[in-house]
Amino acid sequence: MSGNPTTTTPHGRPRGPHRSPGTGRRAGAGAPRARGALAAGLLLLGAAVLPALVVRADAAHPPFQGLDDRWLVWMGGPHEGLYRAAATALDLFGGPVGSLLPLSLLILLLVRRRWVSAGFLLAATLGGNMLVVQGLKHLVDRPRPADPLVRVDHGSFPSGHAATAALLVVVLGALLVPAARRRAWWIGGAVFTLAMMWSRTWLHAHWLSDTVAGAAAGAGAGLLAWWLFGPALTRERTRAHDRRGAAAGAGTT
């Protein structure tokens, strides 16, 4: 007897082997909803680009400078103690130390021959940080708050640290977190991104609006990259699942 029985249509033509109804759902389980990811990515990028154009018109006194000033006064300073330690740790993570995480993941993906995943990681991180964030920094060149408590480079708008945090949340969620657990991941990622935004203003390294635009730019770039690579990532994940299943079946036999 055949292991894949066929059935016939009312006209006597064979339908072909029966397939499990869960196969199609499993194949697309790791991909975002295409239209939703595209729309959210474009909206978030717009939330970073449009304020950048506003700031560029008057980098020293944009329309929301009053809110930024009040927030910075509320942050107070200079700071010491536990909050200063937490903010400094987040500053290090958002800088060169934090680049070790995507670099290590990239090496792991290359070793495992996950070429599509590695390409997605590179496109998202380089596109988000180099093109979007640095491009907006050079376009706007907004002065930073006076007397920052950590070393900073030129250009306050948008916050590169906030962008990196939001971008990592999207990329790691796409590559490492199963679809069934992503809701909890997004919640935790939002808390982490908000903590990074707080740390940048607590250290007087950025204005509040810089961090909002940075988080929007990072998340938007990550979602657009996910939308572009989504079908290829799904095919790669399905092939890897099938290979593991075939290897497990061979071992059992």
C-alpha positions as CSV (number, residue, x, y, z in Angstrom):
1,M,0.0,0.0,0.0
2,S,1.2,3.5,-0.7
3,G,2.1,5.8,2.1
4,N,0.4,8.8,0.4
5,P,-3.1,7.7,-0.7
6,T,-4.8,9.6,-3.5
7,T,-8.5,10.4,-3.9
8,T,-10.5,11.1,-7.0
9,T,-12.6,13.9,-8.2
10,P,-16.3,13.4,-9.2
11,H,-15.0,13.1,-12.8
12,G,-12.6,10.3,-11.9
13,R,-9.4,12.4,-12.0
14,P,-6.9,11.8,-9.2
15,R,-6.6,14.7,-6.7
16,G,-3.0,13.8,-5.7
17,P,-1.6,13.0,-2.2
18,H,-3.4,14.3,0.8
19,R,-1.6,17.1,2.7
20,S,-1.9,17.9,6.3
21,P,-3.8,21.2,6.8
22,G,-1.2,22.4,9.3
23,T,1.6,22.5,6.7
24,G,0.6,25.8,5.1
25,R,0.1,27.4,8.5
26,R,3.5,26.3,9.7
27,A,5.2,27.6,6.6
28,G,3.8,31.1,7.1
29,A,3.9,31.2,10.9
30,G,7.1,33.2,11.1
31,A,6.3,35.9,8.6
32,P,4.6,39.2,9.5
33,R,1.4,40.2,7.9
34,A,2.8,41.9,4.7
35,R,0.5,44.8,4.5
36,G,0.5,45.5,8.2
37,A,4.3,45.4,8.4
38,L,4.7,47.7,5.4
39,A,2.1,50.2,6.7
40,A,3.6,50.3,10.2
41,G,7.1,50.6,8.8
42,L,6.2,53.5,6.6
43,L,4.2,55.3,9.3
44,L,7.1,55.0,11.8
45,L,9.6,56.2,9.3
46,G,7.3,59.1,8.5
47,A,7.2,59.9,12.2
48,A,11.0,60.3,12.1
49,V,11.4,62.0,8.8
50,L,8.7,64.6,9.0
51,P,9.9,66.0,12.4
52,A,13.4,66.0,11.0
53,L,12.3,68.4,8.2
54,V,10.6,70.6,10.8
55,V,13.8,70.7,13.0
56,R,16.0,71.3,9.9
57,A,14.1,74.6,9.3
58,D,15.3,75.9,12.7
59,A,17.6,73.4,14.4
60,A,18.1,75.5,17.5
61,H,14.5,76.4,18.1
62,P,12.0,73.9,16.6
63,P,8.3,74.2,17.5
64,F,8.5,71.6,20.2
65,Q,11.7,73.0,21.9
66,G,9.6,74.2,24.9
67,L,8.5,70.6,25.6
68,D,12.0,69.4,25.2
69,D,13.3,72.0,27.7
70,R,10.7,71.2,30.3
71,W,11.4,67.5,30.0
72,L,15.2,68.1,30.4
73,V,14.5,70.2,33.5
74,W,12.4,67.5,34.9
75,M,15.2,65.0,34.4
76,G,17.4,67.2,36.6
77,G,21.1,66.5,37.1
78,P,23.9,65.9,37.5
79,H,23.0,62.4,38.6
80,E,24.7,59.8,40.8
81,G,23.8,56.5,42.3
82,L,21.7,53.6,41.0
83,Y,19.9,55.5,38.2
84,R,23.2,56.9,36.9
85,A,24.6,53.3,36.8
86,A,21.6,52.0,34.9
87,A,21.6,54.9,32.4
88,T,25.4,54.4,31.9
89,A,24.9,50.7,31.3
90,L,22.3,51.4,28.7
91,D,24.6,54.0,27.1
92,L,27.3,51.3,26.7
93,F,24.8,48.8,25.3
94,G,23.6,51.2,22.7
95,G,27.1,52.0,21.7
96,P,30.0,49.8,20.6
97,V,29.3,47.1,23.2
98,G,25.8,46.6,21.8
99,S,27.2,46.0,18.4
100,L,28.6,42.7,19.6
101,L,25.1,41.2,19.8
102,P,24.2,41.5,16.1
103,L,27.7,40.7,15.1
104,S,27.7,37.4,17.1
105,L,24.3,36.6,15.7
106,L,25.5,37.2,12.2
107,I,28.5,34.9,12.7
108,L,26.1,32.2,14.0
109,L,23.8,32.5,11.1
110,L,26.7,32.3,8.6
111,V,28.0,29.2,10.3
112,R,24.6,27.6,10.1
113,R,24.3,28.7,6.4
114,R,21.2,30.7,7.1
115,W,22.1,33.1,4.2
116,V,18.7,34.8,4.0
117,S,18.6,35.5,7.7
118,A,22.1,36.8,7.6
119,G,21.2,39.1,4.7
120,F,18.1,40.3,6.6
121,L,20.2,41.1,9.7
122,L,22.8,43.0,7.6
123,A,20.2,44.9,5.6
124,A,18.2,45.9,8.7
125,T,21.1,47.0,10.8
126,L,23.1,48.8,8.1
127,G,20.1,50.3,6.5
128,G,18.6,51.5,9.8
129,N,21.8,52.8,11.3
130,M,23.8,54.0,8.4
131,L,21.1,55.2,6.0
132,V,18.2,56.3,8.1
133,V,19.8,57.5,11.4
134,Q,23.0,58.9,10.1
135,G,21.3,60.3,7.1
136,L,18.9,62.2,9.3
137,K,21.7,63.3,11.7
138,H,23.6,64.9,8.8
139,L,20.4,66.4,7.4
140,V,19.3,68.1,10.6
141,D,22.5,68.6,12.7
142,R,20.6,69.7,15.8
143,P,22.6,70.9,18.8
144,R,22.6,68.6,21.8
145,P,21.6,69.6,25.3
146,A,24.3,71.4,27.3
147,D,26.7,69.4,29.4
148,P,25.9,65.8,28.5
149,L,27.1,63.3,31.1
150,V,28.5,60.9,28.5
151,R,30.7,61.2,25.4
152,V,28.5,62.1,22.4
153,D,29.1,62.8,18.7
154,H,27.6,65.4,16.4
155,G,24.0,65.8,15.7
156,S,21.3,65.3,18.4
157,F,18.4,64.4,16.1
158,P,17.5,61.5,16.1
159,S,18.9,59.4,18.9
160,G,21.0,56.6,17.6
161,H,20.8,54.6,20.8
162,A,17.0,54.7,20.8
163,A,17.0,53.6,17.1
164,T,19.4,50.8,17.8
165,A,17.2,49.5,20.7
166,A,14.0,49.5,18.7
167,L,15.7,48.0,15.6
168,L,17.2,45.2,17.7
169,V,13.8,44.4,19.2
170,V,12.3,44.0,15.7
171,V,15.2,42.0,14.2
172,L,15.6,39.6,17.1
173,G,11.9,39.1,17.3
174,A,11.8,38.2,13.6
175,L,14.8,35.8,13.7
176,L,14.7,34.2,17.1
177,V,11.3,34.4,18.7
178,P,8.5,31.9,17.7
179,A,5.4,33.6,16.4
180,A,3.3,32.3,19.3
181,R,5.6,34.1,21.8
182,R,6.0,37.4,20.0
183,R,3.3,39.3,21.9
184,A,5.3,39.0,25.1
185,W,8.5,39.8,23.2
186,W,7.0,43.1,21.8
187,I,5.9,44.1,25.2
188,G,9.3,43.5,26.7
189,G,10.9,45.2,23.8
190,A,8.8,48.3,24.2
191,V,9.8,48.5,27.8
192,F,13.5,48.1,26.9
193,T,13.2,50.8,24.2
194,L,11.5,53.2,26.6
195,A,14.2,52.6,29.1
196,M,16.8,53.5,26.5
197,M,14.9,56.6,25.6
198,W,14.8,57.6,29.3
199,S,18.5,57.0,29.7
200,R,19.4,59.3,26.9
201,T,17.5,62.2,28.4
202,W,18.5,61.3,31.9
203,L,22.2,61.7,30.8
204,H,21.4,64.9,29.0
205,A,22.7,63.4,25.8
206,H,19.4,64.0,23.8
207,W,16.3,65.9,23.8
208,L,13.0,64.0,24.3
209,S,12.0,64.5,20.7
210,D,15.3,63.0,19.5
211,T,14.6,59.8,21.3
212,V,11.0,59.5,20.1
213,A,12.2,60.0,16.5
214,G,15.1,57.6,17.0
215,A,12.8,54.8,18.3
216,A,10.4,55.4,15.4
217,A,13.2,55.3,12.8
218,G,14.7,52.1,14.2
219,A,11.4,50.2,14.4
220,G,10.3,51.5,11.0
221,A,13.5,50.4,9.3
222,G,13.3,47.0,10.9
223,L,9.7,46.4,9.9
224,L,10.4,47.5,6.3
225,A,13.4,45.1,6.1
226,W,11.2,42.3,7.6
227,W,8.5,43.0,5.0
228,L,11.1,42.8,2.2
229,F,12.7,39.6,3.4
230,G,9.5,38.0,4.9
231,P,8.7,35.5,2.1
232,A,12.4,34.4,1.8
233,L,12.7,34.1,5.5
234,T,9.6,31.9,5.6
235,R,11.0,29.6,2.8
236,E,14.3,29.3,4.6
237,R,12.7,28.5,7.9
238,T,10.4,25.9,6.3
239,R,13.4,24.2,4.6
240,A,15.3,24.1,7.8
241,H,12.2,22.6,9.6
242,D,11.9,19.9,6.8
243,R,15.6,19.0,7.0
244,R,15.4,18.6,10.8
245,G,12.3,16.4,10.4
246,A,14.0,14.3,7.7
247,A,17.1,13.9,9.9
248,A,14.9,12.9,12.9
249,G,13.0,10.4,10.8
250,A,16.3,8.9,9.5
251,G,17.6,8.6,13.0
252,T,14.5,6.9,14.2
253,T,14.6,4.4,11.3
